[in-house]
Amino acid sequence: MSDFKKLLEVDIDAVFLDDDIFADEHTINGQKMKAVISNDTLKESSGHWEGGVRQSYGTSIYSTSKKLYVKVQDFGKKPKIGNPIQVDGMDLFIQNFDEQQGIYVITIDRKRQ
């Protein structure tokens, strides 16, 4: 392992996932681990398609999502988009994920009808 990768791994624990700086302890899929959960992001999706025509009557649909940052080693098996995930007792779904230098960045949301 290169010196840079070693330093990066130390920084993940010592800074980004330090519970005195950024991270908090969360229960994810029944296991306690340090993680960072970002603030909600609000997206507007105005109108919908019906009969091949866009319908917009001044109403908008809003959805919120959060980003979960967790160490790959703590989370375990690679997450799959669309699978359920439980975070602090809330049943959510994985919308998207990315692996960045030993951290999973998982976009989570409640499933809406």
C-alpha positions, 0 to 999 in steps of 0.5 A, a space after each residue: 500500500 502506498 504512503 498516500 493510501 495509508 495516510 488517507 486511511 488514517 484520515 478517514 478514521 481520525 478526521 472524517 469518521 471521528 465522532 468528535 468532529 463529523 461522525 455519529 454512531 448509527 445503527 445500520 442494518 442492525 449493526 452500530 457503526 460510525 457514519 455521517 448522514 448529510 442534511 436532506 436535499 430537496 428536489 422538485 419535480 413539477 408536473 407529470 406525463 399523462 396520455 403522452 402529454 405533460 400535465 402541470 397544474 401548478 402543483 409540484 412533487 417534492 422528494 427528499 434524500 440523504 447521503 450516508 457516508 460509511 467506511 467500506 470495512 464497517 458496512 461490509 457487502 457492497 450495497 445494491 441500488 433499490 435494496 432496503 436499508 435500515 438506518 436508526 430504525 427507519 426503513 429506507 431504500 438505496 437510490 444510488 451509491 459510490 465508493 470513494 477511497 474506502 468510503 461508501 457514499 449511499 443516497 438513501 430515501 423513503 419509498 414513495 407510492 
